[in-house]
Amino acid sequence: MSALLQKAWRALGSAKLLLSAGDRDGAVNRAYYAMFDAAKAVLTEGDEPIISQPIKSHNGLITLFSQNLVKTGHVSSKLGKHLNEVEELRLIADYKAEDMITPERASWAVEAAEDFVSAMDGYVEDLSPPSSGPSM
């Protein structure tokens, strides 16, 4: 498993812990970064990365993900939409002083992140060449 996917799974675990502790803003933040790292892994890693240019912003990553994976049919539009929606929630969680993230929205964000990271992990696994067994 790639370093970015490992990081994505760790962020997802953190999101679940924060959600269970009642930290909705923190849970949404970590859920988004789990999705961000998983999307970045799909775009930039592997023997033949989908993109070679550096990703300079969150919006840039989301745009490249949409153009190269959602619009081409490799990833469902539902997952692409969820990436956008969780990113919007993260902006609210990170930058609004008011307590605007409801428990339901935070739970949804963590669930969406779990679906997304799992799907991206599977996507990367499908792209990876089969490992050869032990040589003799």
Sequence and secondary structure as in RCSB ss.txt:
>XXXX:A:sequence
MSALLQKAWRALGSAKLLLSAGDRDGAVNRAYYAMFDAAKAVLTEGDEPIISQPIKSHNGLITLFSQNLVKTGHV
SSKLGKHLNEVEELRLIADYKAEDMITPERASWAVEAAEDFVSAMDGYVEDLSPPSSGPSM
>XXXX:A:secstr
  HHHHHHHHHHHHHHHHHHTT HHHHHHHHHHHHHHHHHHHHH SSS S  S   SHHHHHHHHIIIIITTTSS
 HHHHHHHHHHHHHHHHHHH SS    HHHHHHHHHHHHHHHHHHHHHHHHHS        
